[in-house]
Amino acid sequence: MTLPSPGVAPQESLRDVIARHGLDARKSLGQHFLLDPGITGRIASMAGRLEGVNVVEVGPGPGGLTRALLQTPAASVTVVEVDPRAIIIMNELAASHPGRLHVIEADAMRRDLSTLCPAPRQIVANLPYNVGTPLLIGWLRQATCWARLTLMFQLEVAQRICASPDSDHYGRLAVLSQWVARCGIVMTIPPGAFFPPPKVHSAVVNLIPHASQPSAALFRAMEQVTAAAFGQRRKMLRGALRGIGGDALLEAADIAGNRRAETLDIADFDRLAHAHLQRLSPAT
């Protein structure tokens, strides 16, 4: 077990911390560090009122966003980090914030983050580019656990989350996200704000779960419907949904079979998911 080093002096810059620990960003981990305290402070503020809220951050790296979150009135901050080099830095920061910053060395893809702290809880994170989408889908499945998610993605992924029907970015991710949450892009960030700079812009998305959430079985049904519907975007729904019920499913949902997935809104997909669940479990 690595013992915490002496607390990091408040005035030490993130670049100095990175240099002292040799924390080079690794492509395999999807790392791009955000060092500007002005930007990290804005991201923390976009999480809304954090007084009394337990915040979970994934992939803190050198701790720029972590520092900003610790400056809010959040009840606690729990960081989940897979990189042991960054864990050492987080332990140093935790030594300066005893009882308030909790450090978990784990792969967020393999951990149920809702078990790390009591409600009310939020996730605020600059997500590693290579796992941002699967992490989000996992959190959407358990949206009842989260008061809000404030997440940074590549801009294209953010656009896919917030896209409207019949637009270029509209697809499965938009349907799943908007079905369970109110979604909006609240900030865009240029490549030059990161170290090292990525090749694309990034964006922060706010997702606020709806008061009413689908059951686990209904969410699985929606995942199956959207996977089939958008699996071959140019196909009419009659053909795209053939493997899960086709015409019978469309008739139950009152949707014409000659339509294409990208023309359906969230309410249309909700009817399809309910119809599909009914076919899977006729007794429910």
N, C-alpha and C positions, 0 to 999 in steps of 0.2 A: 504494500500500500504506500502511495506517495503522500508524505506529510505535507500540509500546506506550507508554502514559503512565507516569509514575512509579508505582511500586507503591502500592496502596491501603493506607493505614495500618490495622493490624489492628483498631483500635478504631472505625473508621468504620462506622456502622450502615448496613444495607441501604437504609433510607429515605433516608439522606443520599446514598448512591451513586446511587439512583434520581433524586433531586432534582438532583444535580450534573450528571447526564447527560441529564436530561429524558426518562427512560425511562418514558413513559406506556404502560400495557398496551394492546395493540391487539387488538380483537375479531377482526380478520381473521387474526391469528396464533394465536388461541385462548389468549391469555396471561392468566394469573392468578398473580401472584407470591406465593410462600410465604416469609414474612419471619421467622417465629418460629424462633429457633435451637434451641429445645427440640424443636419438631416435626421440623425438618430433621435434627437429631441422631438422633431416634428412627427416622426413615426410613432413615438410613444404617446404623444398628445392625441393622435388620431385613433387611439384605442378607446377614447372617451373617458368617462369618469372611472378612475381605478381605485378610489378610496374603498377599502375593505375587500378588494378583489385579489384573488390569488392568480398570479400571472405565470404562464409557462412559456419559455422561450426555447426554440429548437435551433441548434447549430450556432451558438453564440460566438464562436471563434475567439478573437482577442477581447471581446466584451464591449464593443462600442454601444450597441443597443442595450445591453445589460446595464451599463452605467446609466443610460437615459431612463430606463425603467426603474432603477433604484432611486432616482430623483423624483419619482411620482409618489403619491400617497398609497400605492399598492400595498396590500397587507403582506405579501411575500412575492418573491420571484424565484422560480425553479427553472434552472437551465438543464437541458438535455443535450449532451455532446458526446460524439463517438470518437473524436480525435484526442488521444491522450495528451498531446502537446497543449491543446487548448484547455484540457481539464486542469493542468497545473496552473494556468493563468486564472481560471475560474476559482480555484481554491484560494489563490492569493486574494482575489477580490472578495471572496466570501469571508476571509479573515478580517477584512475591513468592515464587513456588514454582518456581524454574528447574529444568527437566528432569523435573518431576513432573506438571505440569499442561500438557496439550496442547490447543490451541484450533483447531478446524476450522470454517471458515465454509462451511456447506453445508446443503442441504435434506435432512434425514434420510430423506425419502421417496424420494430419488433416489440414495442412497449405501448401499453395502454396508458396514455398520458393523463387520462381523467382520474387515474388512481393515485396520482402524485400529490394532489392537494385537494382540500375540501372546496365545495362551492361557496360563493360564486367564483367561477374561474374563467379565464380567457387565455387564448394563445396569441402571442405577439412575436413574430419571427421574420427574419430575413432567411427564407428557406434555401437550402442547397438546391441549385438548379436541377440536379439530376434526379431528385426524389420529390420535388414539390407537388406534382400532380397526384401521385399515389398517396402521399401523406394527406392531402386535402380530401380525397375521396374517403379515406379511412375516418377522418374527423366528421365528414358529412354523415356517415353512418351513425354516429353517436352525437348528433347535433344537440340533443337534449342536455348534454353534459356541459355545454359551453354557452356563456352569455354572449360572446363575440369572438371572432377570429380576425386579427389584423395581420395580414400576411403579404410578404413581398415575393413576387414571381418575375420571371421574364415577362416583358410587356405582352408578347403574343399570348402567353398563357393567361395573363390577367384579362385580356380581351376576350379570350374564349370563355372565361368564367362569366363575364358580364354581357355577352353578346345577345342581341335580340333575334327573334325568328327572321328567316329570310336574309340574313346578313352573312358575310364571308366567314366569320368566326363562330357562327352558331353551330353547336353540335352537342354531343353527349355531356361534356363537362358543363356547359351552360345549363342544360336541363337539370342535371343532378344538383348543381349548386343553387339555382334559383328556385327549385322545387322546395328546398328546405331552408333557404335563407334569403334575406334581402341583400343584394350584392352591389357593390359600386367601387370603381377605381377612384381613389382619393388622392393619389400622388404618383407622378412619374419621375424617374430618376435616371440621369444620363450615365453612360458607361464610365465617364471620367470621375464620378464620385466614388468609385470602388478601387480597391487595390488587391490584385491587379484588375484593370478595367476589363469587363466582359466585352463581347462583340456586339451586344444588343442593349437596348434600353430595358429598364426594369420598371415595375409599377407595384404600388401598395393597394391591396384590395381589402375592403371591409366587408365581412360577412356577418350579418346579425340573424341568428336562427329565428324562424317563425315560432309563434307561441304553440302552435299545433304541429306535431311531427309525425311522420309515418312510422308504422311498426317496422321491426327488423325484416319481417317477411315481405311487407309491401316495398321496402327499399330494395330488397333483392329482386323483386319482380320488376321494379323500375330499371335496375341495372341491366336485366336481361332484355327488356323492351328497347332501351336506348342502344344497347350494343348491337342488337339486330337491326334496328331502324337506321342507324348511322353507319353500319358496317359496310354498306355499299350505297353511298350517298346518291348516286344517279338512278337507283332503282326506285320504282314506285313501291309504296308501302305494301301493296298486295304481295309482291315478290319478296321484299326485304323481310317481312314478318312470317313468311311461309313456315319456317321452322318452328315457330312458337304459336301457331294458330291461324295466321293469315287472315282470310276473309271473315272467319267466325269472330276473331278478336276485334277486327275493325268494325264489324257490325255491332258488336256489344258496346263499343265505344262511340258509335255513330260517327265514324270517320270514313270518308271515301277512300277506296283502295287505290285510286289513281293519283293520290297526293304523294308528295315526297317528304321525308322526315324534316327537312329544314324549313318547311312551311307550317309545321305544327307548333302551337304555343305550349306553355307549361300546363295549362288546363287540359289540352288535348292529350298530352303524355300522361297526365294524372289519371284520366279515364282509361287509357290503355293499360297502365300499370294495375289499376283496380280490376279491370277485366281479365288481365293475365293472371293475377293472383286468384281470382275466382275460379279460373280454369284449373289452376294448380291445386287448389284446395276447395272443392265445391261445397264442402260442409261449413266453411267459414262465412 
